[in-house]
Amino acid sequence: MRNSGSDQIRLTGRVHSVDYFRFVERDETDWQAWTDVLRGKVAGAIFRGVLTPDVCEHIRRNFWSSPMLRSKEHSTRDADYWCGNHLFTASSLDWYLDEADRARTGLETLCAGPGRTPLSLLDEYRDHLAGRGTRLRLAEHQGRRAAPFRVRSRGDRDALVLAPHDDAEAIRHARHIDDCEVKRVNRLCNALMCVENGSGGELLYWNISPDRESRTALGMSTDSYGYPIESLTGIEQLTVPVRAGDVYVFDTANVHAVAPCGSDRVPRTTVNLLMGQLDEETTLYWS
């Protein structure tokens, strides 16, 4: 449980310089800008309209009709829908890898098709890095491969679709992945490809990487999720509009959230993966 006086506590931690705390925006993919995010030179980058409307619609239809589709009802918001699983919230590493083996082909088929797709974009980035002496590959554990991504859809007109959080705590305290190579990446980054969104669903991004002291003061344990919005009062914040077709990447150590969907109530559906540099010669991705 959180401290009953949490509304009086402000998050503290690392605050970044103006040169770092920004999103690079391009009208086409810029793989060097993407790499700059992974290397900690800039907080994020967004590339507008990379996926065409036809590709977005193809993936959207595949997702909503997929036999892999799962959902969870929430008392305070619309249901959460997804295909594929997330390593950090898995019950165990073996369970996640078993599910990854079962779902990999289905996930790749869901996002395949003509034109530039999530799969072809990963191939483009793989070629870009290969020309610079770096390998892009799926994360592995004892010879078994992670899932390449997951597809997720959430929407709420009246409340934040995702509460303020940072993913650094999840990886820092996820004991079930202690011996997995993803725990050794230099910087954990979220990479998303939006295939459906309405008038809302903006990415909210704050200039704070929380410290343990303020999390403790808020009564948050290692597995707690969601900072009180009041704890972010006065902290610099970026609002990044996200539209269907946009592709973006950002450092997950900073607090981030997703704004409510607009009055049209179109959910926010994205292809999600995590990415990070294992070393100078290897970049990993996984869900």
Secondary structure per residue as TSV (DSSP state, phi and psi in degrees):
chain	resnum	aa	ss	phi	psi
A	1	M	-	360.0	153.5
A	2	R	-	-88.1	156.6
A	3	N	-	-58.6	133.8
A	4	S	T	-64.2	-18.9
A	5	G	T	-99.6	24.1
A	6	S	G	-62.2	-24.6
A	7	D	G	-70.6	-10.2
A	8	Q	G	-98.5	-2.9
A	9	I	-	-105.6	132.2
A	10	R	-	-105.4	137.8
A	11	L	-	-61.7	138.2
A	12	T	-	-124.2	164.7
A	13	G	E	155.2	-153.7
A	14	R	E	-80.5	127.0
A	15	V	-	-109.8	133.2
A	16	H	-	-96.8	160.7
A	17	S	-	-71.6	162.4
A	18	V	T	-64.7	-30.1
A	19	D	T	-65.9	-31.9
A	20	Y	T	-89.1	-43.6
A	21	F	S	-81.3	80.4
A	22	R	S	-163.9	163.1
A	23	F	E	-112.8	124.9
A	24	V	E	-74.0	134.2
A	25	E	E	-122.8	130.6
A	26	R	E	-133.8	156.3
A	27	D	S	-92.7	6.9
A	28	E	S	-154.9	166.7
A	29	T	-	-66.2	139.7
A	30	D	-	-133.5	94.4
A	31	W	H	-67.5	-24.2
A	32	Q	H	-69.4	-39.5
A	33	A	H	-63.0	-39.5
A	34	W	H	-59.0	-47.1
A	35	T	H	-63.6	-35.7
A	36	D	H	-60.0	-34.9
A	37	V	H	-66.5	-47.0
A	38	L	H	-61.1	-30.3
A	39	R	T	-90.9	1.2
A	40	G	T	80.1	21.1
A	41	K	S	-85.1	-23.8
A	42	V	S	-152.1	150.2
A	43	A	S	-67.8	-38.7
A	44	G	E	-161.0	170.0
A	45	A	E	-149.2	142.2
A	46	I	E	-132.8	136.2
A	47	F	E	-120.0	116.8
A	48	R	T	-81.8	135.7
A	49	G	T	62.6	28.9
A	50	V	-	-67.5	-42.8
A	51	L	S	-89.3	127.7
A	52	T	-	-71.9	160.3
A	53	P	H	-55.3	-37.9
A	54	D	H	-63.9	-41.8
A	55	V	H	-66.8	-44.0
A	56	C	H	-59.1	-44.5
A	57	E	H	-66.0	-38.3
A	58	H	H	-61.7	-47.4
A	59	I	H	-67.6	-41.1
A	60	R	H	-59.9	-45.8
A	61	R	H	-64.0	-43.2
A	62	N	H	-60.2	-41.4
A	63	F	H	-63.5	-52.4
A	64	W	H	-70.2	-17.8
A	65	S	T	-105.2	5.4
A	66	S	-	-72.4	138.9
A	67	P	T	-68.5	-13.7
A	68	M	T	-83.1	-8.6
A	69	L	-	-60.9	128.6
A	70	R	E	-124.9	159.0
A	71	S	E	-148.4	159.3
A	72	K	E	-140.3	125.1
A	73	E	-	-80.4	141.1
A	74	H	-	-116.0	145.5
A	75	S	S	-73.8	-23.4
A	76	T	S	-111.9	-2.8
A	77	R	S	-152.1	173.8
A	78	D	S	-63.5	166.7
A	79	A	-	-66.2	153.7
A	80	D	E	-99.0	124.5
A	81	Y	E	-117.5	143.2
A	82	W	E	-157.2	157.8
A	83	C	E	-126.3	123.7
A	84	G	S	97.5	166.1
A	85	N	-	-123.1	159.8
A	86	H	-	-105.2	128.1
A	87	L	G	-58.8	-44.9
A	88	F	G	-71.3	-21.5
A	89	T	G	-104.8	7.4
A	90	A	S	-69.8	154.3
A	91	S	S	-70.0	-28.2
A	92	S	-	-162.8	163.0
A	93	L	H	-66.4	-41.5
A	94	D	H	-62.7	-42.1
A	95	W	H	-60.9	-45.3
A	96	Y	H	-61.0	-45.0
A	97	L	H	-67.3	-36.5
A	98	D	H	-61.8	-45.6
A	99	E	H	-66.3	-37.0
A	100	A	H	-62.1	-42.1
A	101	D	H	-61.7	-41.0
A	102	R	H	-71.4	-34.8
A	103	A	H	-96.8	-14.5
A	104	R	H	-55.8	-51.5
A	105	T	H	-62.6	-42.6
A	106	G	H	-63.2	-40.3
A	107	L	H	-65.3	-43.3
A	108	E	H	-65.5	-38.0
A	109	T	H	-65.9	-40.2
A	110	L	H	-57.3	-38.4
A	111	C	T	-102.4	8.2
A	112	A	-	-86.1	172.5
A	113	G	-	145.1	-179.7
A	114	P	S	-72.7	159.1
A	115	G	S	82.5	-169.3
A	116	R	S	-81.9	120.2
A	117	T	-	-122.0	170.6
A	118	P	H	-52.7	-38.5
A	119	L	H	-66.7	-43.6
A	120	S	H	-70.9	-30.5
A	121	L	H	-66.1	-39.9
A	122	L	H	-62.4	-38.3
A	123	D	H	-64.3	-40.1
A	124	E	H	-61.0	-45.3
A	125	Y	H	-67.9	-35.8
A	126	R	H	-59.7	-44.1
A	127	D	H	-66.0	-40.3
A	128	H	H	-59.6	-47.5
A	129	L	H	-69.0	-37.1
A	130	A	H	-60.0	-36.4
A	131	G	T	-68.1	-9.4
A	132	R	T	-118.8	16.6
A	133	G	T	80.2	18.9
A	134	T	-	-121.2	140.5
A	135	R	E	-100.5	134.0
A	136	L	E	-105.5	125.0
A	137	R	E	-149.5	163.0
A	138	L	E	-64.4	143.0
A	139	A	-	-62.6	149.9
A	140	E	E	-133.5	161.9
A	141	H	E	-147.4	115.1
A	142	Q	T	50.7	44.4
A	143	G	T	83.3	-2.5
A	144	R	E	-102.3	139.7
A	145	R	E	-95.3	146.6
A	146	A	-	-72.9	169.8
A	147	A	-	-74.5	146.4
A	148	P	S	-74.3	-31.8
A	149	F	-	-171.9	175.1
A	150	R	E	-132.9	157.0
A	151	V	E	-113.9	131.3
A	152	R	E	-137.9	144.4
A	153	S	E	-135.4	128.0
A	154	R	E	-141.9	154.0
A	155	G	-	-162.9	140.8
A	156	D	-	-153.6	128.1
A	157	R	S	-80.0	-25.4
A	158	D	S	-109.4	-12.8
A	159	A	S	-139.4	165.8
A	160	L	-	-57.6	133.3
A	161	V	S	-66.4	-41.2
A	162	L	E	-127.8	130.2
A	163	A	E	-70.1	158.0
A	164	P	E	-57.5	131.1
A	165	H	E	-160.2	167.0
A	166	D	-	-130.7	143.6
A	167	D	S	-87.5	-8.7
A	168	A	H	-61.9	-38.7
A	169	E	H	-63.6	-37.1
A	170	A	H	-61.5	-45.4
A	171	I	H	-74.9	-31.6
A	172	R	H	-66.6	-33.3
A	173	H	H	-114.6	7.9
A	174	A	-	-80.8	91.9
A	175	R	G	-65.0	-26.2
A	176	H	G	-70.6	-7.7
A	177	I	G	-117.2	21.2
A	178	D	T	-54.3	-37.1
A	179	D	T	-102.4	16.1
A	180	C	S	-95.2	143.4
A	181	E	G	-64.3	-23.1
A	182	V	G	-64.4	-21.4
A	183	K	G	-73.9	-7.8
A	184	R	G	-103.6	5.2
A	185	V	-	-66.3	149.1
A	186	N	S	-68.3	-38.3
A	187	R	S	-150.8	126.3
A	188	L	-	-86.6	121.7
A	189	C	E	-123.3	142.6
A	190	N	E	-90.0	135.9
A	191	A	E	-124.3	128.5
A	192	L	E	-134.0	146.9
A	193	M	E	-128.3	111.0
A	194	C	E	-84.7	127.4
A	195	V	E	-114.6	-9.2
A	196	E	E	-157.4	128.8
A	197	N	-	-167.1	151.2
A	198	G	-	-103.1	-135.2
A	199	S	S	-85.3	-7.2
A	200	G	-	-119.4	-141.1
A	201	G	-	68.5	29.5
A	202	E	-	-68.3	152.8
A	203	L	E	-80.9	124.8
A	204	L	E	-104.6	130.3
A	205	Y	E	-140.3	120.9
A	206	W	E	-105.4	150.2
A	207	N	S	-87.2	66.1
A	208	I	-	-156.5	128.9
A	209	S	E	-107.2	102.6
A	210	P	E	-60.5	147.3
A	211	D	-	-97.4	165.9
A	212	R	H	-63.3	-35.0
A	213	E	H	-61.4	-46.2
A	214	S	H	-73.8	-32.2
A	215	R	H	-62.6	-42.9
A	216	T	H	-64.1	-41.9
A	217	A	H	-62.0	-29.9
A	218	L	T	-82.6	-2.2
A	219	G	T	77.1	24.0
A	220	M	-	-93.8	128.3
A	221	S	-	-85.9	-178.8
A	222	T	T	-64.9	-24.9
A	223	D	T	-106.8	13.0
A	224	S	-	-71.4	151.2
A	225	Y	-	-134.4	132.3
A	226	G	-	98.4	104.1
A	227	Y	-	-79.7	142.0
A	228	P	-	-60.0	135.6
A	229	I	G	-59.4	-29.6
A	230	E	G	-65.6	-25.5
A	231	S	G	-72.9	-9.5
A	232	L	G	-102.7	4.9
A	233	T	T	-58.3	130.2
A	234	G	T	85.7	-5.8
A	235	I	S	-89.6	134.0
A	236	E	-	-55.1	136.6
A	237	Q	E	-138.2	139.4
A	238	L	E	-104.5	143.3
A	239	T	E	-115.9	116.9
A	240	V	E	-112.0	107.6
A	241	P	-	-61.8	140.8
A	242	V	-	-127.4	125.7
A	243	R	-	-120.2	157.1
A	244	A	T	-54.5	131.4
A	245	G	T	101.9	-16.9
A	246	D	-	-77.9	145.7
A	247	V	E	-124.7	133.5
A	248	Y	E	-150.5	160.9
A	249	V	E	-144.0	142.6
A	250	F	E	-155.6	158.6
A	251	D	E	-72.6	123.5
A	252	T	T	-85.1	-2.1
A	253	A	T	-71.1	-24.6
A	254	N	S	-82.8	149.2
A	255	V	-	-65.5	135.9
A	256	H	E	-146.3	160.5
A	257	A	E	-153.7	173.5
A	258	V	E	-122.1	126.9
A	259	A	-	-68.0	160.6
A	260	P	-	-57.4	151.0
A	261	C	-	-70.2	159.6
A	262	G	-	-75.8	-175.6
A	263	S	T	-64.1	-19.9
A	264	D	T	-75.3	-12.0
A	265	R	-	60.5	23.9
A	266	V	-	-72.9	127.6
A	267	P	-	-70.6	164.1
A	268	R	E	-101.2	110.0
A	269	T	E	-114.0	125.5
A	270	T	E	-137.1	151.9
A	271	V	E	-90.3	119.9
A	272	N	E	-115.1	135.7
A	273	L	E	-146.6	162.1
A	274	L	E	-110.2	151.5
A	275	M	E	-149.3	147.4
A	276	G	E	-169.0	157.9
A	277	Q	E	-86.4	120.4
A	278	L	E	-74.7	-40.3
A	279	D	E	-161.3	-173.3
A	280	E	T	-64.6	-19.5
A	281	E	T	-108.8	-3.0
A	282	T	E	-140.8	126.7
A	283	T	E	-117.2	132.1
A	284	L	E	-107.3	154.0
A	285	Y	E	-141.1	154.0
A	286	W	E	-171.1	172.6
A	287	S	-	-106.0	360.0
